[in-house]
Amino acid sequence: MLQHNQTNPNKIGLWRLGAGPKLALTMLLVFVTALGPRRPDAVYLIPTAVLGVFWCLSRMPVLFALKRLVVVEPFIVGVAILALVRPETKPVFYAVLLKSNLCVLAVLMLGYTTPFHELLDVLRRMRVPGPLLTTLALMYRYLPVLAEESVRMQRARASRTFSPRRIVLWRNIAGVAARLFVRAADRAERIYLAMCARGWK
């Protein structure tokens, strides 16, 4: 599921900290990690240790993080593999993998301990343009809808597919993704027209 509990009744650790300080700490950690050496170095133990402390304070389940990390890992590897064009750039490959995973974990921790509407409030106080905030809010609102639509389409496709060949599987996945994009665009257009009919600008 794309959603997770946005409140913690115990209010312990990072849950007590406001959205503003947590966003600032996350941005600082990501910035410092991104400026790290272009090779695996002991310096990366510092952000790793900081993330470890924050992880203990956030009480974020390991399985929760791993499920989401697996989703973005192909993109991380895809970017990092560009560094393997030349043999001497192999250290850059490992550095990119390390940096990207640390940054993704930091953002995951922020999302797990902070309700999304509080992050939007912080961004609004930072004078982030209104159309961007509206886009983020609508995207967050309809992500579960798209996820449910995707599951239904995959289930329907699987019930009509009897070939075990991998090429057929990939073709079906591509077809589901294409149809999901078309349905999402159509749904977005209908939502926009409905909002305009109610006076939204």
Buried (B, 14 or more C-beta within 10 A) or exposed (E): EEEEEEEBEEEEBBBEBEBBEBBEBBEEBBEBBEEBEEBBEEBBEEBBEBBEEBBEBBBBEEEEBEEBBEEBBEEBEEEBEEBEEEEEBEBBBBBBBBBBBBBBBBBBBBBBBBEBEBBBBBBEEEEEEEEEBEEBEBEBEBEEEBBEBBEEBBEEBEEEEEEEEEEEBEEBEEEBEEBBEEBBEEBEEEEEEEEEEEEEE
